[in-house]
């Protein structure tokens, strides 16, 4: 029997949607206000889901305290109150869209979690705009 266990988290970060290889006009046309050269910020809400089999000994899929600790070190400590474009290595040459941020989070957590688990990352950039990434 497969089950999904989830943990919610939160972080604040600033970014600018911008491609260095595009003209200013094209960046403004495609990214609009999100291309502000002085950046803009979001209060990101994150849901990390771990999917797998319940351990018959513990009754857990995963100890959620362990998941909480991984999210703290790999996501919150790493991204919270950062300018993603300027301070986060993965975004030096990668546009920090919600989609790309979710993939970066997934990759960082994938390295920490046992491969027996599937992982799904849901990232809310605003209460109405969110992306979901499961590694596929």
N, C-alpha and C positions, 0 to 999 in steps of 0.2 A: 504494500500500500504506500503510494507516494503522497507526501504532504508538503505544504509550503509554510515555512516559518518566516515572519517578517519583523524588521526593526526599522523604526522611523528615526530620522536624524535631520539636522538643520545646519546650514552654514550660510554666511553672507559673503559675497564676493563681487568685485567689479570686473568689467571686461569691455572690450570694444570689438565689434564684429568688423573685421577689416582684412582684406587680402593685399599684401605688399606688392604683388605682381599685377594688380589692377590699378587703373587711374582713380583719382579721387572722385571723379564724376560717376564712374561705374560703381564704386563702393557705396556712394550715397544713393544711387539708383537702386541697388540691390538691398542694402542693409538699412537705409533710411536713418532714423534717429539712433539706431543701435550702432551706427558708425561714428558717433560723437568722439572727436579726437581727445576729449577730456574724460572719456570713459563714462560708464553708468553702472549701477549696481542692482543686484537682485537678492532677495531673501529666499534662497533655495530650500526646498523641502525634498527630502530624499527618503525613499523606501527601498530597503534592500531585502530581497526575498531569497531564501535558501530553500532548495527543493530536493527532496530525497526520501529515503526510507527511515522510519522510526526505529531507533535502537531498542531492541526488546529488553535489554538490561536496564537502561535508564528511563525509557519512555520518551526521551528527547529525540528530535531530529538533530538539533544542535543546541548546545548550551547558549542561550541568547546573550548571556554575559560575555561570552567569547566573541560573538558577533558584534556586540556593542563595542568591545575593546578594539576590534579590527577596524570598525567604522571610525572610531575616534582617531586612531593613529593614521590610517590610510586616507581618510577623507577630511574629517573635521580639522585636525591639526594641520593637514597639508594644504587645504583650500580656504579655510575660514579667514575672513578679513584680509584677503589677498587680492591684488590686481592680477588676474589670471594671465593676461598678456605679458606682463612684466616680471612676475615672480614665480611662475609655475613652469618648470622645464618643458613639460609636454606641449605647452601652448606657445613656445617661442616661435614655432613655425607651423602651428596648427590653429585654425580659427576656433576660438572658444565658444562655439554654438552650444546650445543645450544638448544636441545630439553628440557632439564630440566630448563634452564634459561627462556625459553618461558613460561613454565608451572608456574614457580614462579611468573613471571610478570603478567600472567593472573590471578592467585590467588590473588595477591595483589590488582589488579584493580577491580576484582570481588567484593571484600569487600566494595569498595567505590561507585561503580555504581549501580543505581537502577536495581532491578532484572527484570524489564520490558524489559531491553536491553539484547540482546545477544552480546557477545564480541568475537573478533578474534584478535589474536596477531601474527604478522609476524615479525620474528627476522632474520636479515641478519648478519651472522657472518663474511662473506666476501661478496664482490659484487656478487659472483656466488653461495655461499652456504647459504641457508636460510631454516627456518622451519616455519610452520604455525600451531597454536593451537587455537581451538575454544571451549575447555572445554568438548569435547566429546571423 
